[in-house]
């Protein structure tokens, strides 16, 4: 048995907002509920509703900028920066800028839509 697995076919999460989500490891891609790792590209002017997930989320910006509203504070990350947001924290993710934002998101435990608790828009 191999002691490693190379992901060559990530699970592409269907979206309706123009955002690319390629889950390399996680519940959908590899049936791993401990952690999820996804490559994402958020189009210009993209946003999603506030959420209060039951998991930690780490984000590393590859290119562009991404805005986070964490509780009542607005944080903007640029390429080469990263952030960790604790579980049970109210947050909104967006790209209110005119260029795409490419980033890696890691959730621990793995992203689970039933545990993200998105608010109604």
ChimeraX attribute file (.defattr): number of C-alpha atoms within 10 A of each C-alpha:
attribute: neighborCount
match mode: 1-to-1
recipient: residues
	/A:1	3
	/A:2	4
	/A:3	4
	/A:4	6
	/A:5	7
	/A:6	6
	/A:7	12
	/A:8	7
	/A:9	10
	/A:10	18
	/A:11	18
	/A:12	16
	/A:13	13
	/A:14	11
	/A:15	9
	/A:16	6
	/A:17	11
	/A:18	12
	/A:19	19
	/A:20	18
	/A:21	20
	/A:22	19
	/A:23	25
	/A:24	20
	/A:25	21
	/A:26	24
	/A:27	19
	/A:28	18
	/A:29	19
	/A:30	15
	/A:31	12
	/A:32	14
	/A:33	16
	/A:34	13
	/A:35	18
	/A:36	24
	/A:37	23
	/A:38	23
	/A:39	19
	/A:40	19
	/A:41	19
	/A:42	24
	/A:43	20
	/A:44	19
	/A:45	12
	/A:46	18
	/A:47	18
	/A:48	15
	/A:49	13
	/A:50	21
	/A:51	19
	/A:52	19
	/A:53	23
	/A:54	20
	/A:55	21
	/A:56	18
	/A:57	22
	/A:58	16
	/A:59	20
	/A:60	20
	/A:61	20
	/A:62	18
	/A:63	17
	/A:64	20
	/A:65	24
	/A:66	26
	/A:67	18
	/A:68	20
	/A:69	15
	/A:70	17
	/A:71	12
	/A:72	9
	/A:73	8
	/A:74	11
	/A:75	12
	/A:76	12
	/A:77	17
	/A:78	16
	/A:79	15
	/A:80	12
	/A:81	14
	/A:82	15
	/A:83	14
	/A:84	13
	/A:85	17
	/A:86	16
	/A:87	16
	/A:88	15
	/A:89	16
	/A:90	18
	/A:91	22
	/A:92	19
	/A:93	18
	/A:94	22
	/A:95	22
	/A:96	17
	/A:97	15
	/A:98	12
	/A:99	14
	/A:100	19
	/A:101	25
	/A:102	21
	/A:103	24
	/A:104	18
	/A:105	21
	/A:106	22
	/A:107	24
	/A:108	18
	/A:109	18
	/A:110	23
	/A:111	27
	/A:112	17
	/A:113	9
	/A:114	9
	/A:115	14
	/A:116	16
	/A:117	16
	/A:118	17
	/A:119	12
	/A:120	8
	/A:121	6
